[in-house]
Amino acid sequence: MFRLWGKEFKDNRMLKDLVICDESDDTRTHKIFHALDEICYEFDLSKPLWLDSTINEFKRHSRARFYQDSFIDEIDFDYLEIQIIEE
């Protein structure tokens, strides 16, 4: 089972969180993008851009933070963090 945890933070406090479970036979990359799409839909956000720094952080730690510069729209929180909690 694959699980990805999405969290929205403002002033070092978690505002929202959501865990997406995926038991499909898709590749890891497809599962990550699908889970991120679901999190953005539930949080009513536009899809963030994967900057080079975000990709490098995700490769090293299986965790990434999306700040204002990753979103086209204005966000009312500090960052969105995603983290793989089970593969």
N, C-alpha and C positions, 0 to 999 in steps of 0.2 A: 504494500500500500504506500502511496505517495501522499504526503500531507505538506501543505504550504500555509504558513501563518502570516497574515497581513495585519499590520498595526498602523494606526494613525496617531501621531504625537503632536502635542503643542505644549510648550513650556515644560518639557521633560515629563509630561504626563500623558498616559495613553488615553485617547478619546474613544477609539473604536478598535475592535479587533475581530478577526474572522479566520477560521481555519477551513481550508478547502481540501477535501479528500478526493483522490483520483485513483481508481483501480483499473483504468483502461490499459491497453497494451501500447499506447503511444510512447514516443521517445521522451526522455527526460526534458528536453527543451520544449517540446510541444506541451507537456504537462505544466511546465512553469508558465508559459505564455497563456495557456487556457486558465490556469488558476489566477493569474494576475488580471486577466480580463473579467473573471467573475468577481474578484475583490473590487475592482474599479466600478463594476456595475452596481454592486451592493452599496458601496460608499458614495455613489453618484459622482464619480470622477472621470475626467478624460484619461485616456491611456498615456502613461508617462513614456518619455523617450529614454532609451538605454544609452547613456553617455559612456565613453570609454572608461572613465573612472568607476562608474557603476558596474560595468561588466567585469572589470578587474577585481573589484571588491567581492562580487558575487562568486567569481571563480575561486578566490582564496578562502572565503568564509561561509559560502552558501547562504549569504545574507546580503541584502542591498538596501540602500536608502535612496529614495527619490525626493529631492528637494524642489523648490520652486523652479529652478532652471530646467528641470526635467518635464515640467508640465507647460502646455501652451496656455491653458486657462489659469486664472488667479486661484490660489488655494488659500483656505482659511486655517491652515495648520502648518506646523514647521516641516514635517516630512512624513512620507509613507515608507514603512519598512516592511520588506518581505523576508521570510526566513524559511528554509526547508527544515522541517522538524522530523521527517521520517521518509526514508526511501525504501 
